[in-house]
Amino acid sequence: MTKPAVPSALEVANWFFKRAEKSGIYLEEDKLHSLIYLAQTHYALKNEMQYLLPGLFICNNDGFFEPNLKKILEYGMPLMGKPEISDRINEFLELIWQKYANKNTFELISIIKETPAYRQHHKKDEVTLVSLEDMSRNFGSQTQPASAKKILISQNGPVVVSQWTPRKLKDSKNNQGDNHA
């Protein structure tokens, strides 16, 4: 495993909590876990499968979560100062915030539950460990050939992007006889 960009999932959680506070938003724990899951996945895709944070994610009935962070947050957010995150990571997390923070918890969990990773790893009432590779495969890859399907994030969540191919229209000369009575 390579060196992660931040020292712990708690640093990223702290960043999201502080960012929510700055925006005057209460950040629910389930939404936080979804944001961290999406941040880890997008970071890996942008950085040749490098880890944003040193953690793995668990799949359960509610989506994905980082188990150590979940255990810590059972007792509330610990008192922490300003997150010690580089400017580059701060900019990256801000992009994740801008892309997903306007969605409510249910919308984020729905996006995540519609991914192949969730469908592959979810087993009712069980928890399953999910690899970074499986998480990222759902959103495309920076190393895929140009002919491969590309998945981007729209305002409504992940979408498959393909080259536009116009449909053929019927020859208007052949159709004119059909329209006359």
C-alpha angles and dihedrals in degrees: 000000000000127000110283120232093241129033097238147359086248090066091055091045089050090051091052092046091050091046091050090049090051089053093047092245128136107227113214117215093240091052090048091055090049091050092049091048091051092045092052091049097046092044091054091051093049094045108044095268095310118153121251090198133012099252145097126223130237123214119217139148090292099051126258130337140169102244099211092050091046091055093049093048093053085085095044132265110318117234107266135167126226110323113259097228129142120248090250092055091042089056091047093051090047089057090051089048092050092048099046113015094085090063119087122237094262092053093050093048090047091053090051095044090054092060122103089238091061094045091047097046104032115103115176112262093355134102121230130189113236124203123227089243092057092046093051098043088074094062100045127253136263088225098054117115116257091252093060121099113273122216119201133174117251128182087273097047136264116000133180111239121205136168113279113249115187116226119242116254121217115258105270092214092059092047096051093076091053093056097055118089 
